[in-house]
């Protein structure tokens, strides 16, 4: 995905979450018309589906993002959603010079003490996975999107659901995600950690607690949004990107 025409505005790199792809952020890009908006499909998803596999873990996704950021002439802002937010923060911790600021939407920081030992979504996926990857994708879509998820499933091809389910299971069972990939207390990049007011309680609590730990962090609640705020509340998410750009300018 590439959009925006602002020659002088800082670009935005989008990192999508699990069971998603960069094109899902088109509505956000529409509200960021004054700046370049870049995105890519992570391995296992969308146009990069064929690049997925058993050897693709969290660290591979972090390396991919760092490589994409290194190709830019201007240090960008990064908008990361869910698993993509975790990737963004790990990449920034590895090389703070590659990121000017981050909007991290409900990152699944499973190694923080406020993350439950039994995440309901993980439970749903594990239980459904006994019926195969397709069933795992169906279960996750129902958990995240509710009635809209059932509509998506009804329209999707079983082969696509099976492929997405394979990548979904790999990401949700990846042991690398349980290992700390950054230190919140010393995290050097200005970060807005956001969560929808209608999201799962532990997603909201972890986002708020993480923001409190970050030296340059702030928590933002997206009123009325669930987990897929980039779809339902694109304008509000774009405003957070503009806000982190202002914070970064003030810190310089």
Phi, psi and omega in degrees: 000135175214133183206176177088152183230002184289111184290327185262348183282147178292134181288163178239128174256126181258133177237110186282167182264194180287146180059042185209183177201167187294328182298340179293348181261015180303321181294324176295315179300326179299333180265005178238044187294341183273007181212152177295136177238122184242152177197165178210158176272123180293159181306130180098352186231147174054230182288350177255019183303319184292345181273357178283172179161177184296336182270002180266112179234188183303319182295326177295317179297323178295316178296320178299316180296316179300321178295320179294320180292325182294339181279349184274146179278337181239136179295123187267168160277154178234130173252111180245134180247126175057238179304324178295329176292322177295318176299316181298316182289324177293321178294319179293324178293324180289326179210088183300336182289347184271353184225131179274328181187158185229138163251112184252111184263109176049058178293134180278076182278084190290344181268001172279149186293344182272354177280132185291148178298328178238093177288128183304322180292319178297320178299316182297318181292316180299318180294318181286333183298339177298335177268004178109167182301323180300316180294325178296318178295319178300316182295318181292318178299321178294321180293316187280316189255349180063226180304323178296328177295322179294324177294318178299316180298319181297329182270343186278151174281140179305325180294324178291319178296322179294318179294316177295323179296325178296314178292324178299311181298319180299318183285322184281344179248010182289115181294340179296334180288339179277354180261130180305127180252359174198158178258109182303325186292333181246012184298124192269352189260134175304130187219130167259120177260120187244154175208145176285145180293340180256009179285170178303145185304315183291331175296317181291317182295314181297319178298315181293316180294320178298315179300323180293330181282331186288133179299327181239043185250155174213142177265140176228126175266132178263103187297129177084355184268150168260205184294324183272055183294335179292341177267314187272334185225054184298320181297317180295323179291321177297324178297324178294324176297315179297323180294317181292332176294320178294317179299317181296320179297320181293327182284342183284000000 
